[in-house]
Amino acid sequence: MVPPERSSPAGLAVAWLGGAAFVVALATCAHFFLVRLATPAVASWPVPLALAWNAALFAAFAAHHSLMARAVGKAWIGRRVPAAYERSLYVWLASVLLVLVTLAWQRVPGVVYTVPTPWAWLFTAVQLAGIVVTVVAARVLSATDLAGIRQATRRAPRTDVQVVWPYTLVRHPIYLGWALIVLAAPVMTVDRLWWAATTTGYLVIAIPWEERNLSAVAGPAYQAYRQRVRWRMVPGLY
C-alpha cells in the first residue's frame, strides 16, 4: 500500500503515543524483573501449572513479536492500515502484549541462589554492562525507527548496516545485553530464572529467522557483515 503524501496530525499523534507506550512497556518490564520478581511470593497455582501458563503467556507475545515482524506479517498489517503506520501498529500491539504478560504472570515460590557480598557486586556490574550494551545498540538503530515514529513521518526506515560498536562485538548486541541483565541477577528466584530462561531461549531461537529477514532487506551488505562479525549473540559461544 502506498503511504499518503503527508502524514495526518492524528496519525502522527498515534505514532508518538505508540513510542510512549513502547517506553512504558519497557519500564513495566524492568520493574517486573528487577522489583516484583526479586522476592519469592506465595504461589496461587500449582507450580507445574504456573510454569506452563507463564511459558504460554510469553509464547503468545513471542509469536506476535516474530510473525508480525516478518514480510507476511507486515503485508497483513499493510492491508489494514496505511503503510506509514505499519511499524507503529506493530509497536502498539507488542507494547500492550508485553504489559499483559507481566500482569498475568503467575508467581512461583522459591529462590535458586543468592550471591553474597562482595561477589554480588560483580553480578550487578555484569547487569549494568548489559544495560550499557543495550542502550548503545538501540541508539545505533535509532529509537524513532524502533518505535515506528520515523516511518510515520514519511521518512524511509534505515536499511544500511551499521558496523560500529557494539555491532562489531556480536550481530545482535541488544539480545546480548538482555541476556546479561536477566542471567546475572545476584538474587535468582525461581520466577526470575523462568523469565530469564523463556525470554533468552526465545531470542536464541528467533535469531536465524530474523537474520533471514535482514538478509532479504539489506542483501549483500548483510551477508558481508555476517562474514565480518562471526558471533550472533554471545562472543565465542553463539
N, C-alpha and C positions, 0 to 999 in steps of 0.2 A: 504494500500500500504506500502510495506517495504521500509524504507528510505535507501539511498545509504550508502556504507561503510564509506565514508568520504564526508563531505560537500564540494562542489566546491568553489573556491575563488569567483566566480561570485555570487553563491548562498549566501555566507556569506556577500558579499558586499550588496546584495539586502536586506538581513535581517537587517544589521546595518543601511542602509538607511531608512528602514521601521521604525526602532527605532527613527531615526532623524525626520522622518515625523510625528511620534507619538508626539514627543516633540513640533514640530512646530504647530501641530493641537491644542495641549493643550494651547500653548502660544497664538494662534489666538483666541481660545475660551475665555481665560482670558481677553484679550484686548477687545474683543467684549462686554463682560458683564460689565467689570469694567470701560471702557472708552467710547465706542461707545454708549452703551445703558444708560449711566449715565445722558445724557441730552436729553430731548424730541426733536423730529425732526418734520418737516412738512411732513404730510402724502402724499404719491403719489397715494395711493389706498384708496378706501372707507374702513373705519375701520373694518366692519364685514368681508369683503373680505380679508383684510390683516391678520386678526387674523386667519381665516380659512387656508389661504395659509401658514402661519408660522407653524400652527399645523400640516399641511400635510407634510411640509418640515421635521420637526423633526420626524414625524411618519415614514418617509422613512428611516431616519438614524436609528431609534429605531428598525425597522423591520430587517435591516441588523444586527444590534448590537446583537439582541436577537436570531434570527433564525440561523445565521451563527455560533453562539457560542454553539448551541445545537448539539447533536450527528448527527442528519440528515444533518445539515449544514456542519459539519466537514467532514462527509463522502463525501458530494458533492464536497467540495474543494479537499479532498484527492484523488478523481478520476481524478483531473485535474493538480495537482502539486505534487511533492514528499512530503511525509509525514513530512519531516524535515522543510518544508517551509509553512505548513498549517497555523500556527499561524501568520507567517509574512504576508502572503497574507491577512488574516483577518485584521491585524493591518493597512496595507496599505489602504484597502478599507474603513475601519472605519475612518481613518485619513482624507482621501480625502473627504468623505461624510460630516464629521463634518465641515471642512473648507467651503465646498459648502453651507451648511446650514447657516453659518454666513454671507457669501457673498450674498446669495439670500434672506435673511430676509428682509421683508417689514416693514419699520418703522411705528410705531403707536404713535400719539401725546398724550401728557398728562402726568401729574405727580399725582400719587396716594397719596403720602405723602412725606414730608421732615422732618426728625427728627432734632430738633435744638440742638446746642451745649449747655451743655456738654453731653446730652443723646446720641448724635450721636457717641461719643467715645465708649460708651457701645456697640452699634451695630457693630462698627468696630472691637471691641475686640472679639465679637462673630464670626465675619467673620475670623479673624486671628486664632481663636481656630479651626474653620473648616479647615483652611489650614493646621494647625499642625496635626490634626487628619488624614487628607487625606494623607499627606506626610509620616507620620509614618506608617500608614496602608499599603501604597504602598510599602514601604521598607520591611515590613514583607513578603509581597507576592513575592518580587524580581522584580525589574524593567526589568531585562532581560527576565524573564518569561512573563511579561505583554506585552513586545514589540516583542516577538517571536524570540529573539536572542538566548536564551538558547536552544530552540528546534532546531534551525538551526545549532548549534554547536554539535549536536548529543547527547546532554545530555537530559535525560528524564525530562519533566516538573515535578515540585514538586506536590505531591498529599497528603502530610501529612497535618494535621490540626494544625495550629499554634494558640495555646491558650495563647496568650500574649496580653498586652495592645496595641492597643485599641480593639482587638478582644475579650477581656473579658468584654467590655462595651456593645457592640452590635455585632451581627453576620456580619453586613455589614457596618463597620465604614467609608469606603470610601463614601458610599451613605449618611451617616450621615454628614460627612464633607461637601459634596456638598450642602446638604440642608441648613446647617448653613451659607455657603458662599452666596448662592443666595437669601435666605429668610431674611437675616439680613442686607440687604443693607440699609444704613441710608437715601439714596435718592431713593425712589421706583418709577421709571417711569412706565408707562403702559407697555412699551416694556420689562422692567426688570421683571415686575410681570408676564407677559405672558410667558416669557422664564423660570422663576422660576417655574411656575405652570405646564407647559408642561414637563419640564425635571424631576422635582421631582415627578410628577404624574406617569411618565413612570417608574421611579425607584421603586416606591411603587408597581406598577402592575407587574414589571418584577421579583421581589424578589422570589415569590413562584416558578416560572419557573426555576430560577437559582438554587434554593435550591434543586429541584428535580434532576437537573443535578449533583450538588455537592454530593448529597446522592448516586447517581449511581457510581460516581468516587471514593469517599472516603469510602463508605459503612458504617459499624457500627461506625467508628470513627467520622463521621459527625453527625450521629444520637446522639451519646453521647455528642457531642459538642452542639447540639441544646438543649439538656436537661440541660446542664450546663449554657449556656448563653440564657436566655429566650427571650430577645428582638431582633427583626430583625434589625431595623434601628433607632428607637427613643426610648431611655430608658423610660419605664413607659407608652408608648403610642402604639408602633407598633414594 
